[in-house]
Amino acid sequence: MDIAFVMQGRPRRHPIWSAVGDRLTARGARISFLWPDAELVDLGRVRAEHDLYVIKSGSPLGMSVAGALHAAGARTFTPYPVAALCRDKIITSQVLAAAGVPVPDTWVTTDREHLAALLESGPIVVKPYRGSRGAGVRVVADRAELAAIDAGDSAPLFAQRWHAPDGTGLDQKMYMIGGELFGVRRVWPSRTWQDKLGRPFTPDDQLRRIGAQCAAALGIDTFGFDVVFSEGRPYVVDLSGLPGFKGVPDGPELLAGAIARAAA
């Protein structure tokens, strides 16, 4: 097996994905890490040179290089069209809602005045439509808070109805690996590595059904999503095609197994 990881940022040892690479190496695979953001990419020389590519990068350049590899016939662990879909919250939200996944009421516009009318029914959450890791997420309760949001000229404003979370307020991160669902509760924002690892928990039947709905909607069996319970009702508020899987017991080994099966 010859497997390449398309990574984000600059070359470094990654706490999860480098460990996945180590485990694949122990299985006899040849592993390469590609860092498009730190390299000069000669597009005329892009070829499918590895048996399988794992698209971990979500940067604009990383996704574009992944798309070029897809066009060149490369096989990817998460199919490139699905990886690209998952980077766009507008498309992802519609796909999940159409599949019956419980998501908050969701709107998109380029005119914030349209969002102002929504405040009459309660607070909303405004997010970058291509954001990740919670960056730029704002709970907006009035016009003053809405006016303070700078999304850039004509940038889409992605908004969802805000539902006050039940319980402790810990984030509930759900991770599916090879069709098996895992749960991790963690503090947000995370300030330490231990915070990011959180506390694993066993998903109940309701969460497993939601995970199966998401998997069927996307056509993949390895991904992550965030769920909020409000007044006892679940809402899927975010989804990632290939998250960090932090806190999943034996996560690197499980991921290595799923990737090895795909490569084979």
BELVEN-V385770 format. One record per residue. N is the residue number from 1. RES is the residue in one letter. NEAR is the number of other C-alpha atoms within 8 Angstrom. Layout:
N RES NEAR
N RES NEAR
This chain:
1 M 9
2 D 9
3 I 14
4 A 12
5 F 12
6 V 15
7 M 12
8 Q 12
9 G 8
10 R 7
11 P 6
12 R 4
13 R 5
14 H 7
15 P 6
16 I 10
17 W 8
18 S 9
19 A 10
20 V 12
21 G 10
22 D 8
23 R 11
24 L 14
25 T 10
26 A 7
27 R 6
28 G 7
29 A 10
30 R 9
31 I 11
32 S 7
33 F 8
34 L 8
35 W 13
36 P 14
37 D 10
38 A 8
39 E 6
40 L 5
41 V 5
42 D 6
43 L 6
44 G 4
45 R 5
46 V 9
47 R 8
48 A 10
49 E 5
50 H 9
51 D 11
52 L 13
53 Y 13
54 V 11
55 I 16
56 K 10
57 S 9
58 G 9
59 S 8
60 P 6
61 L 8
62 G 15
63 M 12
64 S 8
65 V 9
66 A 11
67 G 9
68 A 10
69 L 12
70 H 11
71 A 7
72 A 9
73 G 8
74 A 14
75 R 10
76 T 11
77 F 11
78 T 12
79 P 8
80 Y 11
81 P 6
82 V 10
83 A 12
84 A 9
85 L 10
86 C 12
87 R 12
88 D 10
89 K 12
90 I 9
91 I 9
92 T 12
93 S 10
94 Q 8
95 V 10
96 L 13
97 A 10
98 A 7
99 A 9
100 G 7
101 V 11
102 P 10
103 V 11
104 P 11
105 D 6
106 T 10
107 W 7
108 V 9
109 T 10
110 T 8
111 D 8
112 R 10
113 E 6
114 H 8
115 L 10
116 A 11
117 A 7
118 L 10
119 L 12
120 E 6
121 S 5
122 G 9
123 P 12
124 I 13
125 V 12
126 V 12
127 K 11
128 P 12
129 Y 10
130 R 7
131 G 10
132 S 5
133 R 4
134 G 6
135 A 7
136 G 7
137 V 9
138 R 7
139 V 9
140 V 11
141 A 10
142 D 9
143 R 9
144 A 6
145 E 9
146 L 11
147 A 8
148 A 6
149 I 6
150 D 5
151 A 9
152 G 5
153 D 4
154 S 7
155 A 7
156 P 10
157 L 14
158 F 14
159 A 12
160 Q 11
161 R 11
162 W 10
163 H 7
164 A 5
165 P 9
166 D 10
167 G 5
168 T 4
169 G 6
170 L 9
171 D 11
172 Q 11
173 K 12
174 M 12
175 Y 13
176 M 13
177 I 12
178 G 9
179 G 7
180 E 6
181 L 11
182 F 12
183 G 13
184 V 14
185 R 12
186 R 14
187 V 10
188 W 6
189 P 4
190 S 9
191 R 6
192 T 6
193 W 7
194 Q 6
195 D 10
196 K 12
197 L 11
198 G 12
199 R 8
200 P 11
201 F 8
202 T 6
203 P 10
204 D 6
205 D 6
206 Q 7
207 L 8
208 R 10
209 R 8
210 I 10
211 G 10
212 A 8
213 Q 11
214 C 11
215 A 11
216 A 8
217 A 9
218 L 8
219 G 6
220 I 8
221 D 9
222 T 13
223 F 13
224 G 14
225 F 12
226 D 12
227 V 13
228 V 13
229 F 10
230 S 11
231 E 6
232 G 6
233 R 6
234 P 9
235 Y 11
236 V 13
237 V 10
238 D 8
239 L 11
240 S 10
241 G 12
242 L 11
243 P 8
244 G 5
245 F 9
246 K 9
247 G 11
248 V 12
249 P 5
250 D 6
251 G 10
252 P 11
253 E 9
254 L 10
255 L 11
256 A 12
257 G 9
258 A 10
259 I 9
260 A 10
261 R 7
262 A 8
263 A 10
264 A 5
